[in-house]
């Protein structure tokens, strides 16, 4: 169950990071509210997962999920360029995240 909570928290990290970027310095209401709710839920989930998972592994997986989904979303929406090198590096990052799960 801790791994499931951690993955959901990582997804929420991508949500709050994207919302923060779209909030224009927290001056736009809807993205700011999405940011606030997602960051609180993400942190609660991370804290819960860390009760049973090793802190370093949990944090690395949480950050990796959030970062990779944030970049992938930005590529899909056209906010960031998508090229073979970036996609390959994201695949490598996801592979490392899976590897941390497999060895934990």
C-alpha positions in Angstrom: 0.0 0.0 0.0 2.9 2.4 0.7 4.1 2.1 -2.8 0.7 2.9 -4.2 0.4 6.0 -2.0 3.9 7.0 -3.1 3.1 6.7 -6.8 -0.1 8.8 -6.3 1.9 11.4 -4.4 4.4 11.5 -7.2 1.6 12.1 -9.7 0.3 14.9 -7.5 3.8 16.4 -7.5 3.6 16.7 -11.2 0.2 18.3 -10.9 1.4 20.9 -8.4 4.5 21.7 -10.3 2.5 22.2 -13.5 -0.1 24.3 -11.7 2.6 26.4 -10.1 4.1 27.1 -13.5 0.7 28.1 -14.8 -0.3 30.2 -11.8 1.8 33.2 -12.9 3.5 33.7 -9.5 0.3 32.5 -7.7 -1.6 35.4 -9.2 -4.1 33.3 -11.1 -6.8 31.8 -8.9 -7.6 28.4 -10.4 -4.0 27.2 -10.9 -3.1 28.6 -7.5 -5.8 26.6 -5.8 -4.9 23.4 -7.7 -1.3 24.0 -6.7 -2.2 24.4 -3.0 -4.4 21.4 -2.8 -2.1 19.2 -4.8 1.0 20.2 -2.8 -0.6 19.4 0.5 -2.0 16.0 -0.7 1.3 15.2 -2.2 3.3 15.9 0.9 0.8 14.0 3.1 1.1 11.0 0.8 4.9 11.2 0.8 4.9 11.4 4.6 2.7 8.4 4.9 4.8 6.3 2.5 7.9 7.2 4.4 6.5 5.6 7.5 7.3 2.2 6.0 9.6 2.8 3.0 13.2 3.9 3.3 13.4 7.7 3.3 16.0 8.0 0.5 14.3 5.5 -1.8 10.8 7.1 -1.2 12.1 10.6 -1.8 14.0 9.6 -5.0 11.0 7.7 -6.4 8.6 10.6 -5.5 10.8 13.2 -7.2 11.5 11.0 -10.2 7.8 10.4 -10.8 7.0 14.0 -10.4 9.8 15.3 -12.6 9.4 12.8 -15.4 5.6 13.4 -15.6 6.0 17.1 -15.4 8.5 17.1 -18.3 6.5 14.6 -20.3 3.3 16.7 -19.9 5.2 19.8 -21.0 6.5 18.0 -24.1 3.0 16.7 -25.0 1.4 20.2 -24.6 4.3 21.8 -26.5 5.6 23.9 -23.6 8.9 22.2 -24.0 10.6 20.7 -27.0 10.5 16.9 -27.5 13.4 15.3 -29.2 15.0 11.9 -29.1 17.6 12.7 -26.5 15.1 14.1 -24.0 12.7 11.2 -24.5 15.6 8.7 -24.1 16.7 10.4 -20.9 13.2 10.3 -19.5 13.0 6.6 -20.3 16.3 6.2 -18.4 14.9 8.1 -15.5 11.8 5.9 -15.4 14.0 2.8 -15.6 16.0 4.0 -12.6 12.7 4.6 -10.6 11.6 1.1 -11.4 15.0 -0.2 -10.4 14.7 1.4 -7.0 11.4 -0.3 -6.5 12.8 -3.7 -7.6 15.7 -3.5 -5.2 13.7 -2.2 -2.2 
